[in-house]
Amino acid sequence: MSTENSSFEKIKDAVTFTIAIITCIAGVIFWVQSANDDKISRLESEISQIRVDVKDLEKNTSEILRVVGRLEGRMSRTRNRE
């Protein structure tokens, strides 16, 4: 009976140890994922702000090019008159 009891204790200890290791690994994985959530959300907001800035720059660049084109047109008309 003590042999059966001893082998049962060994199996119980092995199963308990395995469950503890799996729980520890799962806890570390969830901790790492949740620790990065703040960083990811901050990066997403910064990227969206950069996209808005790039769109504004494109709009401003188009406006500048349009004004430069008008000025070049006026300059060529002025030179043709001379």
Secondary structure, DSSP 8 states (H G I E B T S, - for coil): -HHHHHHHHHHHHHHHHHHHHHHHHHHHHHHHHHHHHHHHHHHHHHHHHHHHHHHHHHHHHHHHHHHHHHHHHHHHHHHHH-
